Amino acid sequence: MNNDVKKLFDAKSDYDERRDKYYFERRTRELEKLLSTLPRKSRILDVGCGTGIAAHFIRNCGFPRVFGSDISRTLLLAARQKNINVVLTGEIALPFRSSSFDIVTMFDVVEHMDSYWENLREVHRILAPNGVVFISYPNPHMIWLLDMLALVGLKIPGKENRVPLEEIRNKTERLFAVETFRPIVLVSKLPGAILRLFEALERIMPRFLLKRIALSYTLTLRKIQNVK
């Protein structure tokens, strides 16, 4: 992760006000499905927690043992104001003991990393046996449209890297097994009627087409134990 990414987020002290609330809602719907399978005592880490909105959401779902990490001091200050336990980190190393978390979440983090697979190896280390990492990130084939939405104020800019789904699978296949994959067609600050229309289209659209035109993906990876 280069310094430009850190500067980008350090300059977003108003992130909570500018963020796309519908985008957050769509991703957390998928996360809720995972949370519903976990005991309330589970330890959860949100990597790239930013202002702590995801960690705050998780805690409000009844999981008090939630923590956050991020590279931006500016965003972590906002997270601390939400009473989230957070730590400042670099791109790769995470200052936690091995097998110390039951679930790790990464909301739109991997696309900003130069070596996200090295970070996922570190995530594998801190996950407990049978632990899960929940990832969301933009469809690399649709970055051009996300950039256009950012230009007209419907998205926050910053989706500069392109991470193909197949690459994530190939680079992490010895660490994790893919458990769920969900394409989300539209993530934008548009009128509710339009958003509901696109959700209806998602339900009837062929899977191959949905994967191609979706603006965002969510991915759940289950830890594989025996890694050499």
Secondary structure, 3 states (H helix, E strand, C coil): CCHHHHHHHHCCCCHHHHCCHHHHHHHHHHHHHHHCCCCCCCCEEEECCCCCHHHHHHHHCCCCCEEEEECCHHHHHHHHCCCCEEEECCCCCCCCCCCCEEEEEEECCHHHCCCHHHHHHHHHHHEEEEEEEEEEEECHHHHHHHHHHHHCCCCCCCCCCCCCHHHHHHHHCCCEEEEEEEEECCCCCCCHHHHHHHHHHHHHCCHHHHHHHCCEEEEEEEECCCCC
